[in-house]
Amino acid sequence: MEKPLDYYDGKDGRPTYISAHGRVVDVSTSALWKGGLHMGRHNAGKDLTADIEAAPHGMEVLDRYPQVGTLGAAPAAPTLPLWLSRLLMRYPLLRRHPHPAAVHFPIVFSLSASFFSVLSVLTGARSFDQTAFYCLIGALLFMPLGIVTGLATWWINYMARPMRPTTIKKYLSFTTVGVIAFLVVWRASVPGVLDSMTPSGVVYLILVVALTPAVLIVAYYGGTLTFPVEKRG
């Protein structure tokens, strides 16, 4: 390797090199590193030791490609507490499964609250409004669980590194749960808030309907961590 690692970024015809645990590997022939980008978020020409530690695979995937050099001692990747490492080794499903299993409930309840509130306004049937209220309560009960499991998954699999998708998910999730709590208290205090489209009723409806884009954005950015969006040039 005659030049610095960052030269071999896979762009403009340059070779695609990555480093992990002191090894520099040429992955130019891998279709997964086309253009020097892997899974929409890992760039070539860098030391990816920490990324490998957080990945669902280990160093064995790099054994398929030629080693072209070495680097100095790689920075130590953050480690999990011993008890947690042992727990994850015994029950590997706990590494990624709890958050997807928990997060579907607040998403569905939030979407349903928007849907039934709109139906209540369009039809005048209070039963739809009552159903929407129950859905808001369900969303409020399950959203903290989704947030906690999401933060745990971020810590366990990505070492709590700052990432744009997780930053957006965190802020929007906390904002959404606050709005839902506010709506539940409001609806419980004023059961007929949607009976007529007064200014307060309009504001209430706007906030309930806004839950739909909010949870869909959170779901979208969560999906990009598992299924990155491919950029087409």
C-alpha positions, 0 to 999 in steps of 0.5 A: 500500500503505497499511499494513505488508506483514505486514497483507496476510497473506491471512487473515480476508478481508485481501488477499494480498501478497508481496514479492520483490526490492523488488516488492510483488505482490498474489496474492489471485486466485491459488488457490495462495495461498489463505488466505495460504499457498503450498505449505504453507510460504510465508506471505503478508505477508512478503518472500520474496526468498530463497524465490524464489531457492530455488524451482524458478521465478523472478520471472516467475511474479509478472509475472501479478499486479499490483504494488501497491507497492515496498519498500526494498532487499531483503536479498541472498539467499545465493549459491552459488560461481561454479563450482557455479552454472555446473555447475548451469546446465549440468546442471540435474538436479544441483540436485534429482535426486541425492538422490531417486536415492540415498535410495531404496536405504537406505530399501529396504535398511532396510525389507528388514532389518526384514522378513527379520529378522521372517521369520527369527524367525517361521519359524526359517529362518536364511537370512532372518536372513542376508538381513537381515544383507546388507540391513543392510550395504547400508543402511550403505553407501548411507545416507551417500550419501543423507545427503550428497546430502540436505545438498547439496540443502538447501544448494543449493535452500534455502540451508541455512535452518533448516526443521522437515522438514530438521531432523527428517531430519538428526537422525533420519538420523544416528541411524539410520545409527548404529543400523545400524552398531551392528547390523552390528557386533553381528550380525557378532560374534554370528551367532546373535543371533536364533536364540533370543529371549534378552533380547539377541535381543529387543533386537536385533530391536526395533532392527532393526524400529525401522528401519522407522518411522525411515526412513518418517518421514525419507521422509515429511518429505522428501516434504513438501518436494516435495509439501507436505501441504495443511491442511484447515480 
